[in-house]
Amino acid sequence: MTRLPDIAAIEAMDAADPFRDFRDRFLLPHGVIYLDGNSLGAASAAAVMELQQATHEEWAQGLIRSWNTADWWEMPIALGDRIGKLTGAVPGQTVVCDSVSINLYKVLHAAMALRPLRSVLVAEASSFASDLYIAQSVASSRPGASLRLEGVDAPALEDLLDRKTAAVLINHINYKTGELLDMAALTRKIHAAGAIAVWDLSHSAGAVPVELDAAGADFAVGCTYKYLNGGPGAPGFIFAAQRHLADLRQPLIGWWGHARPFAFEPTFEAASGIRRFLCGTQPVLSMRALKGALDIWDSVDIAALRRKCIAMTDLFIQLVEAKCGDYGVVLASPRDGAKRGSQVSFTHAHGYAIMQALIERGVIGDFRAPTTIRFGFAPLYISYRDVWQSVAVLEEILRMGVWQHSRFNRRAAVT
Ligand SMILES: Cc1ncc(COP(=O)(O)O)c(C=O)c1O
């Protein structure tokens, strides 16, 4: 077994961390170790400043004029291209709009429509639940279509690929276990079967390198309120490969996706390019916060970010197993850092209560039923000392049985 690092070694890791100065750009509360950036990213000073400018100046003073003067109208496309930079997509293929679930509805219909002679949509049973609901909705609303699930209808995705498969929806990183899949290899297999590859990047954008163009991905959706720190309820994004854009049809047609929105014509004609994924008015204030949040990413070296992500999650696993292994916590994430996103999950029969006790002591992660406790390590604002300290708190809670108190066992609406 490798030797556990001591606190001097941890401090040396922080001193050598290329992101050590980034933390000051976030408005984190004092005394909190925030390990839930995989669910809701931290507020940055830049995001809050943009929000203030958007409310105090652009809305309060500029009023309706700001659609033009503050470029509100163009934000979905402008922000989309900035996210494209982080996800390996050349400009013109990414748009920011709506929620991930709504975007997935649009994208899955568009993907199925590109394979009109095929009827099967494939997804993973382990997907985030909303992805499954949307996949069910899309399959049931298309005559003759059906949904097949990896983990229910066959053990492996590959076994579900045949000449009937129209589209495959895959989560790049699993929300519960943090498992990272090989986008390029799976996309190749999906294409070899003649199907369309749709990726959910909710847990990978801003956490790991993503290369949509290089992988040959057809479509993707993703989230901006997790690792990208766009703020609560920040809109999602859609990627559609350039080669599909001319033929794309999506079901939620509205005036924002019209070729001439301000002509108010009675019949719909889709805008050219990625803009056709827009439907109606977009959440301007959320987009303005996201604009500020993305500024930080202009100076982030994604390869260095990935190295820190693996080092932190490796360290967390090593420390938890060494110090808490006797108390019933079991690793639920891949042990191999190359197959893991920026999150580590453990299971424990009393996971909910343990997480509540951690949160009361300032270590904020979250819980996913029935037994998973999740810890997200956002490399821009988490230090190696945070990793060390969070394990010390977890060990104490387990050793002392703190979690057994009744106040930690009352379920809140959001877990
Ligand atoms: C993997 C994944 N897909 C989809 C969603 C749903 O996102 P939204 O609530 O924006 O529709 C989430 C939300 O956490 C998610 O983690």
The ligand as a MOL file (V3000), in Angstrom:
LIG
                    3D

  0  0  0     0  0            999 V3000
M  V30 BEGIN CTAB
M  V30 COUNTS 16 16 0 0 0
M  V30 BEGIN ATOM
M  V30 1 C -26.5430 14.4250 -16.3720 0
M  V30 2 C -27.6800 15.3960 -16.2560 0
M  V30 3 N -28.5310 15.5190 -17.2830 0
M  V30 4 C -29.5790 16.3570 -17.2080 0
M  V30 5 C -29.8080 17.1370 -16.1050 0
M  V30 6 C -31.0220 18.0020 -16.0340 0
M  V30 7 O -30.7450 19.3380 -16.1360 0
M  V30 8 P -31.9140 20.4210 -16.1160 0
M  V30 9 O -32.4760 20.4160 -14.7460 0
M  V30 10 O -31.2210 21.7050 -16.4690 0
M  V30 11 O -32.9370 20.0420 -17.1140 0
M  V30 12 C -28.9160 17.0580 -15.0070 0
M  V30 13 C -29.1270 17.8850 -13.8040 0
M  V30 14 O -28.4590 17.8130 -12.8160 0
M  V30 15 C -27.8440 16.1480 -15.1000 0
M  V30 16 O -26.9820 15.9950 -14.0720 0
M  V30 END ATOM
M  V30 BEGIN BOND
M  V30 1 1 1 2
M  V30 2 1 2 3
M  V30 3 2 2 15
M  V30 4 2 3 4
M  V30 5 1 4 5
M  V30 6 1 5 6
M  V30 7 2 5 12
M  V30 8 1 6 7
M  V30 9 1 7 8
M  V30 10 2 8 9
M  V30 11 1 8 10
M  V30 12 1 8 11
M  V30 13 1 12 13
M  V30 14 1 12 15
M  V30 15 2 13 14
M  V30 16 1 15 16
M  V30 END BOND
M  V30 END CTAB
M  END
